[in-house]
């Protein structure tokens, strides 16, 4: 299995190189040259497998330059009961909401209480094995821009991993208080965290620029280092997310929620388009999917794109209660455009160049038709998000976070608009306690406690929902990091954090 760049398909590398490098030097993203297929017999055989065994089977189809023992070691080290609370790291909770049954795929039982753990607990194992194959003895510098959850999950996954250093940038006013506290109290000798004055798109743009800057790469090379990524631009980050959609289908069959071979709908709250793209890749492998429901918050650039074929980032940016979706440049959409254009790298590069220069591009009628055949786009504003949190708890006693509420709201609107009765899986992406202020405000109109942890306590008193131990343990923990920088100075910050003079 080889991987090509979305902007130059003549660039062809094995998976170890794609994972170690993170992003192609031309600025494109690595994608598999073709999608391995899951036969019906293979899918049926997975019904009786554990999550871990399903992961080994799926991952082995993509990482063909890894041995079976290497893949088993990665999976078995990542998905343990001690890290995820049970042998199944991604359980399903079924609820009835406004007359429809929704199957919530809970992806937040890991050490940082967000779906990013599903990938970022295994990525360090992928990366260290990849570096041994192609790294030439260099240390990897993991450079991360985060809108909240990726940062902490990456820091936790890579802390004290040999031959790695990790640097995380986040928007100073663009994450929840709990997310900020999680990152700034991070332990580990190889970690560094810095806020930026700006939004996530500013951080992401600067990180990609640093990644592809030849001078910076040369400086790192002289110091026996190389850049890599823990964002979903890295293939090693995206691959594990394919697994949980296929596993969820198997679990739904076993639960009697869907007949084997029958189609499902998949609803994902997404800003960077990585999580929903992983579902689409599962579909390309043979997972029976009828429709992907792409749920956005008030930053509804993806909704407009799906409905019009025009991607336009020239619009107001909103800071919302679902900050992990506060994004106007959806990086992983590039991979979908490449696939739907028949792997047309020149067309894909043209779209990305237009986005950089003008902030807007329009896809061909053929691509637009393909997108609208498979994807539905909708969004939920702040009022709809709060109402969904309230109504779901009132109806079912089920407490969800702000991002999951966006997905439930959009899914509910889709069902009402179309009458589609296809069984649906909704990606539930974070613990509600990561966004206690917003969730508490949706349930209780009384005076808001001043402290984030007092909010957690009040929310627990009202709902009796368990507070995840990794969040409860943060109370009273002192911050290690508090630096804030301008986006123009991020390159200098990176070199300084590495102890390198530019």
FISEMAR-9270 format. One record per residue (C-alpha): residue number from 1; x negated, y negated, z negated. Coordinates in Angstrom, 1 decimal. Example, Ala and Ser with C-alpha at 12.3 -4.5 7.8 and 13.67 -1.06 7.14 Angstrom:
2
R     i       xx       yy       zz
R     1    -12.3      4.5     -7.8
R     2    -13.7      1.1     -7.1
//
This chain:
502
R     i       xx       yy       zz
R     1      0.0      0.0      0.0
R     2     -1.5     -3.3      1.1
R     3     -0.4     -6.8      0.3
R     4     -0.2     -9.8      2.7
R     5     -0.1    -13.5      2.1
R     6      3.3    -15.2      2.8
R     7      1.3    -17.9      4.6
R     8     -1.2    -15.8      6.5
R     9     -0.2    -12.2      6.9
R    10     -3.7    -11.4      8.4
R    11     -4.9    -11.6      4.8
R    12     -4.5     -8.0      3.5
R    13     -5.6     -6.8      0.1
R    14     -5.0     -3.8     -2.2
R    15     -2.9     -4.3     -5.3
R    16     -5.8     -4.6     -7.7
R    17     -7.1     -7.6     -5.7
R    18     -3.6     -9.1     -5.5
R    19     -3.2     -8.8     -9.3
R    20     -6.7    -10.0    -10.2
R    21     -6.5    -13.0     -7.8
R    22     -2.9    -14.0     -8.6
R    23     -2.4    -16.2     -5.5
R    24     -3.9    -16.2     -2.0
R    25     -6.6    -18.8     -1.3
R    26     -4.4    -20.2      1.4
R    27     -1.7    -21.0     -1.2
R    28      0.6    -18.2     -0.1
R    29      2.0    -15.5     -2.4
R    30      1.1    -11.8     -2.1
R    31      3.9     -9.5     -1.0
R    32      3.9     -5.8     -0.2
R    33      3.5     -5.0      3.5
R    34      6.6     -2.9      3.3
R    35      9.0     -1.7      0.7
R    36      8.7      1.9     -0.5
R    37     12.0      3.7     -0.5
R    38     13.8      5.5     -3.3
R    39     15.8      8.4     -1.9
R    40     19.1      9.3     -3.4
R    41     17.6     12.4     -4.8
R    42     14.8     10.4     -6.5
R    43     17.4      7.9     -7.8
R    44     19.5     10.8     -9.1
R    45     16.4     12.4    -10.8
R    46     15.8      9.1    -12.7
R    47     19.2      9.4    -14.5
R    48     17.6     11.9    -16.9
R    49     14.4     10.0    -17.3
R    50     13.3      7.6    -20.1
R    51     12.7      3.9    -19.2
R    52      9.0      4.6    -19.4
R    53      9.1      7.5    -16.9
R    54     11.3      5.5    -14.5
R    55      8.7      2.7    -14.7
R    56      5.8      5.1    -13.9
R    57      7.7      6.4    -10.8
R    58      8.5      3.0     -9.4
R    59      5.2      1.4    -10.2
R    60      3.3      4.3     -8.6
R    61      4.9      3.5     -5.3
R    62      3.3      0.0     -5.3
R    63      0.0      0.4     -7.1
R    64     -1.4      3.1     -4.8
R    65     -5.0      2.2     -5.7
R    66     -4.3      3.0     -9.3
R    67     -4.4      6.6    -10.6
R    68     -1.4      8.3    -12.2
R    69     -3.3      8.3    -15.5
R    70     -4.0      4.5    -15.2
R    71     -0.4      3.7    -14.5
R    72      0.8      6.0    -17.4
R    73     -1.7      4.2    -19.7
R    74     -0.3      0.8    -18.7
R    75      3.3      1.8    -19.2
R    76      2.8      3.7    -22.4
R    77      0.8      0.9    -23.9
R    78      3.4     -1.7    -23.0
R    79      6.8     -0.3    -23.7
R    80      6.6      1.0    -27.3
R    81      9.3      1.2    -29.9
R    82      7.1     -0.9    -32.2
R    83      7.1     -3.7    -29.7
R    84     10.7     -3.5    -28.5
R    85     12.6     -2.1    -31.4
R    86     13.6      1.2    -29.7
R    87     12.5      3.6    -27.0
R    88     14.7      1.7    -24.5
R    89     13.3     -1.8    -24.2
R    90     16.2     -3.0    -22.0
R    91     19.5     -1.8    -23.4
R    92     22.9     -2.7    -22.0
R    93     25.8     -4.3    -24.0
R    94     29.2     -4.1    -22.4
R    95     31.7     -6.9    -23.2
R    96     35.1     -7.9    -21.9
R    97     35.2    -11.6    -21.0
R    98     38.3    -13.3    -19.6
R    99     39.6    -10.0    -18.5
R   100     36.5     -8.7    -16.7
R   101     33.9     -6.2    -18.0
R   102     30.4     -7.6    -18.0
R   103     27.3     -5.4    -18.6
R   104     24.7     -7.5    -20.3
R   105     21.2     -6.2    -19.7
R   106     19.4     -7.3    -22.8
R   107     15.8     -8.1    -21.8
R   108     14.8    -10.0    -25.0
R   109     14.0     -7.3    -27.6
R   110     10.2     -7.7    -27.2
R   111      7.7     -9.5    -29.3
R   112      8.6    -13.1    -28.1
R   113     12.3    -12.5    -27.8
R   114     12.5    -13.3    -24.1
R   115     12.8    -11.4    -20.8
R   116      9.2    -12.4    -19.9
R   117      8.0     -9.7    -22.4
R   118      9.2     -7.0    -20.0
R   119      6.5     -8.0    -17.6
R   120      3.9     -9.7    -19.8
R   121      3.4     -6.8    -22.1
R   122      2.2     -4.7    -19.2
R   123      0.5     -7.3    -17.0
R   124     -2.7     -7.5    -19.2
R   125     -3.1     -3.8    -18.8
R   126     -2.7     -4.1    -15.0
R   127     -5.1     -7.0    -15.0
R   128     -7.9     -5.4    -17.0
R   129     -7.8     -2.3    -14.8
R   130     -7.7     -4.5    -11.7
R   131    -10.7     -6.5    -12.9
R   132    -12.6     -3.2    -13.4
R   133    -11.9     -2.3     -9.8
R   134    -12.5     -5.7     -8.0
R   135    -13.6     -8.3    -10.6
R   136    -17.3     -7.8    -10.2
R   137    -17.8     -8.1    -14.0
R   138    -16.2    -11.6    -14.1
R   139    -13.9    -12.8    -16.9
R   140    -10.4    -13.7    -15.9
R   141     -9.0    -17.2    -16.7
R   142     -5.2    -16.9    -16.9
R   143     -3.8    -20.3    -16.0
R   144     -0.1    -20.7    -16.8
R   145      2.5    -23.4    -16.3
R   146      5.6    -22.7    -18.4
R   147      9.1    -24.0    -18.8
R   148      9.2    -22.3    -22.2
R   149      9.3    -18.5    -22.3
R   150      6.5    -17.4    -20.0
R   151      4.0    -19.4    -22.0
R   152      4.6    -17.6    -25.3
R   153      5.0    -14.2    -23.7
R   154      1.7    -14.6    -21.8
R   155     -0.1    -15.8    -24.8
R   156      1.1    -12.9    -26.9
R   157      0.3    -10.4    -24.1
R   158     -3.2    -11.7    -23.5
R   159     -4.3    -12.6    -27.0
R   160     -7.7    -11.2    -27.7
R   161     -7.7     -9.1    -24.5
R   162    -11.3     -8.5    -23.6
R   163    -12.7    -10.4    -20.6
R   164     -9.8    -12.8    -20.4
R   165     -9.1    -16.4    -21.5
R   166     -5.6    -17.9    -21.3
R   167     -4.6    -21.6    -20.9
R   168     -1.0    -22.6    -21.1
R   169      0.6    -25.9    -20.1
R   170      4.1    -26.9    -21.0
R   171      6.3    -30.1    -20.6
R   172      6.1    -31.9    -23.9
R   173      9.8    -32.7    -23.9
R   174     11.0    -29.8    -21.8
R   175     11.1    -26.8    -24.1
R   176     13.1    -26.0    -27.2
R   177     11.7    -26.7    -30.7
R   178     11.4    -22.9    -31.3
R   179      9.6    -22.3    -28.0
R   180      7.2    -25.1    -28.8
R   181      6.5    -23.8    -32.3
R   182      6.0    -20.3    -30.9
R   183      3.3    -21.5    -28.5
R   184      1.5    -24.0    -30.8
R   185      1.2    -21.4    -33.6
R   186     -0.2    -18.7    -31.3
R   187     -3.0    -16.6    -32.7
R   188     -6.0    -15.3    -30.7
R   189     -9.6    -16.4    -30.1
R   190     -9.1    -16.6    -26.3
R   191     -6.0    -18.8    -26.2
R   192     -5.4    -22.5    -25.6
R   193     -2.2    -24.5    -25.4
R   194     -1.6    -28.0    -24.1
R   195      1.5    -30.1    -23.5
R   196      1.8    -32.4    -20.5
R   197      3.6    -35.7    -20.0
R   198      5.9    -34.6    -17.2
R   199      8.3    -31.8    -16.3
R   200      7.7    -28.1    -15.4
R   201      7.4    -28.8    -11.7
R   202      4.6    -31.3    -12.5
R   203      2.8    -28.6    -14.5
R   204      3.4    -25.9    -11.9
R   205      2.2    -28.1     -9.0
R   206     -1.0    -29.0    -10.8
R   207     -1.7    -25.4    -11.7
R   208     -1.3    -24.3     -8.1
R   209     -3.6    -27.1     -7.0
R   210     -6.3    -26.1     -9.5
R   211     -5.9    -22.5     -8.5
R   212     -6.7    -23.3     -4.8
R   213     -9.4    -25.9     -5.4
R   214    -12.7    -24.6     -3.9
R   215    -14.8    -26.8     -6.2
R   216    -13.2    -25.5     -9.3
R   217    -13.4    -21.9     -8.1
R   218    -17.2    -22.5     -7.5
R   219    -17.7    -23.9    -11.0
R   220    -15.9    -20.9    -12.5
R   221    -17.9    -18.5    -10.3
R   222    -21.2    -20.0    -11.6
R   223    -19.9    -19.2    -15.1
R   224    -18.9    -15.7    -14.2
R   225    -15.2    -16.4    -14.3
R   226    -12.3    -16.3    -11.9
R   227     -8.7    -17.6    -12.0
R   228     -5.7    -15.4    -12.3
R   229     -2.1    -16.0    -13.1
R   230      0.6    -14.8    -15.5
R   231      3.4    -16.7    -13.8
R   232      5.7    -14.7    -11.5
R   233      3.6    -15.9     -8.5
R   234      1.4    -12.9     -9.6
R   235      2.5     -9.6     -8.1
R   236      1.6     -7.8    -11.3
R   237      4.1    -10.0    -13.1
R   238      7.0     -9.5    -10.6
R   239      6.6     -5.7    -10.1
R   240      7.6     -4.7    -13.7
R   241     10.8     -6.7    -13.3
R   242     11.9     -4.5    -10.4
R   243     12.0     -1.6    -12.8
R   244     14.6     -2.8    -15.2
R   245     17.2     -3.3    -12.5
R   246     16.8      0.2    -11.3
R   247     16.8      1.5    -14.9
R   248     20.0     -0.5    -15.6
R   249     21.7      1.2    -12.7
R   250     20.8      4.6    -14.1
R   251     22.0      3.6    -17.5
R   252     25.3      2.4    -16.1
R   253     25.8      5.6    -14.3
R   254     25.1      7.5    -17.5
R   255     27.5      5.3    -19.4
R   256     30.3      5.9    -16.9
R   257     30.3      2.2    -15.8
R   258     29.6      2.9    -12.2
R   259     29.8      6.0    -10.0
R   260     26.5      7.3     -8.7
R   261     25.9      5.8     -5.2
R   262     28.4      3.1     -5.8
R   263     27.3     -0.6     -5.6
R   264     26.9     -3.1     -8.3
R   265     26.6     -6.9     -8.5
R   266     23.6     -8.4    -10.2
R   267     23.9    -11.9    -11.9
R   268     20.7    -13.7    -12.9
R   269     20.1    -17.1    -14.5
R   270     17.1    -18.3    -12.6
R   271     15.1    -21.4    -11.9
R   272     11.9    -20.1    -10.3
R   273     13.7    -17.3     -8.4
R   274     11.4    -14.6     -9.7
R   275     13.8    -12.6    -11.8
R   276     16.5    -12.5     -9.1
R   277     13.9    -11.7     -6.4
R   278     12.9     -8.6     -8.4
R   279     16.5     -7.5     -8.1
R   280     16.4     -8.1     -4.4
R   281     13.2     -6.0     -4.1
R   282     15.0     -3.2     -6.0
R   283     17.8     -3.5     -3.3
R   284     15.2     -3.3     -0.6
R   285     14.0      0.0     -2.1
R   286     17.5      1.4     -1.9
R   287     19.3      0.3     -5.1
R   288     23.0      0.1     -4.2
R   289     23.8     -3.7     -4.5
R   290     26.8     -5.5     -3.2
R   291     25.9     -9.1     -4.1
R   292     23.4    -11.2     -6.0
R   293     24.9    -14.0     -8.0
R   294     22.3    -16.7     -8.5
R   295     23.2    -18.8    -11.6
R   296     21.7    -22.3    -12.1
R   297     22.2    -25.0    -14.6
R   298     22.6    -28.7    -13.8
R   299     19.3    -28.5    -11.8
R   300     21.3    -26.8     -9.1
R   301     18.8    -26.9     -6.2
R   302     19.2    -23.2     -5.6
R   303     23.0    -23.4     -5.6
R   304     22.9    -26.1     -2.9
R   305     20.3    -24.1     -0.9
R   306     22.4    -20.9     -0.8
R   307     25.5    -22.8      0.2
R   308     23.9    -25.1      2.8
R   309     20.6    -23.6      4.0
R   310     18.9    -26.9      3.0
R   311     16.4    -26.9      0.2
R   312     16.0    -30.4     -1.2
R   313     14.0    -31.2     -4.3
R   314     14.6    -34.9     -3.9
R   315     17.2    -35.2     -6.6
R   316     17.6    -36.1    -10.3
R   317     15.9    -33.8    -12.7
R   318     17.8    -32.9    -15.8
R   319     16.5    -31.8    -19.2
R   320     19.1    -29.2    -20.4
R   321     19.8    -26.8    -23.2
R   322     18.6    -24.0    -20.8
R   323     15.1    -25.3    -20.3
R   324     13.6    -22.2    -18.7
R   325     15.7    -23.1    -15.7
R   326     14.8    -26.8    -15.6
R   327     13.0    -26.4    -12.3
R   328     13.4    -28.0     -8.9
R   329     10.6    -26.1     -7.0
R   330     11.5    -22.4     -7.0
R   331      8.2    -20.8     -6.2
R   332      9.4    -17.3     -5.6
R   333     11.9    -18.3     -3.0
R   334      8.9    -18.4     -0.6
R   335      8.8    -14.6     -0.9
R   336     12.5    -14.2      0.0
R   337     12.1    -16.5      3.1
R   338      9.1    -14.4      4.3
R   339     11.1    -11.2      4.0
R   340     14.3    -12.6      5.6
R   341     12.3    -14.1      8.5
R   342     10.9    -10.7      9.4
R   343      7.5    -11.5      7.7
R   344      7.1    -14.7      9.8
R   345      4.1    -16.3      8.0
R   346      4.0    -19.3     10.2
R   347      7.7    -20.1      9.7
R   348      7.3    -19.6      5.9
R   349      4.2    -21.8      5.8
R   350      6.1    -24.5      7.7
R   351      8.8    -24.5      5.1
R   352      6.3    -24.8      2.3
R   353      4.4    -27.5      4.0
R   354      7.6    -29.5      4.6
R   355      8.5    -29.0      0.9
R   356      5.2    -30.5     -0.1
R   357      5.2    -33.4      2.3
R   358      8.9    -34.3      2.4
R   359     10.5    -32.4     -0.5
R   360     13.0    -30.8      1.9
R   361     13.4    -28.1      4.5
R   362     16.2    -26.3      6.3
R   363     16.1    -22.6      7.2
R   364     17.2    -21.2     10.6
R   365     20.9    -20.3     11.0
R   366     19.8    -16.6     11.1
R   367     18.1    -16.8      7.7
R   368     21.0    -18.8      6.3
R   369     23.4    -16.1      7.4
R   370     21.3    -13.4      5.8
R   371     21.1    -15.3      2.5
R   372     24.8    -16.0      2.3
R   373     25.6    -12.3      3.1
R   374     23.7    -11.2      0.0
R   375     23.6    -14.2     -2.4
R   376     26.3    -16.3     -4.1
R   377     25.1    -19.5     -5.7
R   378     26.8    -21.3     -8.5
R   379     25.9    -23.5    -11.5
R   380     27.1    -24.3    -15.0
R   381     26.7    -27.7    -16.6
R   382     26.1    -28.4    -20.3
R   383     29.8    -28.3    -21.2
R   384     30.4    -25.1    -19.3
R   385     27.4    -23.5    -21.0
R   386     28.6    -24.5    -24.5
R   387     32.1    -23.3    -23.7
R   388     30.9    -19.9    -22.6
R   389     28.8    -19.4    -25.7
R   390     31.9    -20.3    -27.8
R   391     34.4    -18.3    -25.9
R   392     32.2    -15.2    -25.6
R   393     31.7    -15.2    -29.4
R   394     35.4    -15.9    -30.1
R   395     36.5    -13.1    -27.7
R   396     33.9    -10.4    -28.4
R   397     31.9    -11.5    -31.4
R   398     28.9    -11.4    -29.0
R   399     26.3    -14.2    -29.4
R   400     24.3    -15.2    -26.3
R   401     21.7    -17.8    -25.6
R   402     22.1    -20.8    -23.3
R   403     20.5    -19.2    -20.2
R   404     22.7    -16.0    -20.5
R   405     25.7    -18.3    -21.0
R   406     24.9    -20.0    -17.7
R   407     24.9    -16.6    -16.0
R   408     28.2    -15.5    -17.7
R   409     29.9    -18.7    -16.7
R   410     28.8    -18.5    -13.0
R   411     29.7    -14.8    -12.9
R   412     33.1    -15.6    -14.3
R   413     33.6    -18.3    -11.7
R   414     32.5    -15.9     -8.9
R   415     35.0    -13.2    -10.0
R   416     37.8    -15.7    -10.2
R   417     37.0    -17.2     -6.8
R   418     36.5    -13.9     -4.9
R   419     38.5    -11.3     -6.9
R   420     35.4     -9.0     -6.5
R   421     35.8     -6.1     -8.9
R   422     32.4     -4.6     -8.3
R   423     30.7     -3.5    -11.6
R   424     28.3     -6.3    -12.6
R   425     25.0     -6.4    -14.5
R   426     24.0     -9.7    -16.0
R   427     20.4    -10.4    -16.9
R   428     20.5    -11.6    -20.6
R   429     17.2    -13.4    -20.8
R   430     16.6    -14.6    -24.4
R   431     17.6    -14.3    -28.0
R   432     20.1    -17.0    -29.0
R   433     17.9    -17.9    -31.9
R   434     15.3    -19.3    -29.5
R   435     17.8    -22.1    -28.8
R   436     19.5    -22.4    -32.2
R   437     20.4    -26.0    -32.0
R   438     22.4    -25.7    -28.7
R   439     24.0    -22.4    -29.7
R   440     24.9    -23.6    -33.1
R   441     26.4    -26.8    -31.6
R   442     28.6    -24.7    -29.3
R   443     30.0    -22.8    -32.3
R   444     30.0    -25.3    -35.1
R   445     30.9    -29.0    -34.9
R   446     29.7    -29.7    -38.4
R   447     26.6    -31.7    -39.4
R   448     23.5    -30.2    -37.7
R   449     20.7    -29.2    -40.1
R   450     17.5    -31.1    -39.6
R   451     15.1    -28.2    -39.5
R   452     14.9    -25.7    -36.7
R   453     14.8    -22.9    -39.2
R   454     17.7    -24.3    -41.2
R   455     19.6    -24.1    -37.9
R   456     18.6    -20.5    -37.5
R   457     19.9    -19.8    -41.0
R   458     23.2    -21.6    -40.4
R   459     23.7    -19.7    -37.2
R   460     23.1    -16.4    -38.9
R   461     25.5    -17.3    -41.7
R   462     28.2    -18.1    -39.1
R   463     27.7    -15.2    -36.8
R   464     25.9    -12.5    -38.9
R   465     23.8    -11.8    -35.8
R   466     20.4    -10.4    -36.7
R   467     17.5    -12.9    -36.6
R   468     14.7    -11.3    -34.7
R   469     11.7    -10.7    -36.9
R   470      9.2    -12.4    -34.6
R   471     11.2    -15.6    -34.9
R   472     11.9    -15.4    -38.6
R   473      8.1    -14.9    -39.3
R   474      7.3    -18.2    -37.7
R   475      8.9    -20.2    -40.6
R   476      6.1    -22.1    -42.4
R   477      3.5    -21.2    -39.9
R   478      1.1    -24.1    -39.2
R   479      0.5    -25.2    -35.6
R   480     -3.0    -24.6    -34.1
R   481     -2.5    -26.7    -31.0
R   482     -1.1    -30.2    -30.5
R   483     -2.9    -31.6    -27.5
R   484     -1.0    -33.6    -24.9
R   485     -2.4    -34.7    -21.5
R   486     -1.3    -36.3    -18.3
R   487     -0.8    -34.0    -15.3
R   488     -3.7    -35.8    -13.4
R   489     -6.1    -34.7    -16.2
R   490     -5.2    -31.0    -16.3
R   491     -8.2    -29.8    -14.3
R   492    -10.5    -31.5    -16.8
R   493     -8.6    -30.0    -19.7
R   494     -9.1    -26.5    -18.2
R   495    -12.8    -26.9    -17.9
R   496    -13.1    -28.4    -21.4
R   497    -11.1    -25.5    -22.9
R   498    -13.5    -23.1    -21.2
R   499    -16.5    -24.9    -22.5
R   500    -17.6    -25.8    -18.9
R   501    -18.9    -29.1    -17.7
R   502    -17.5    -30.1    -14.3
//
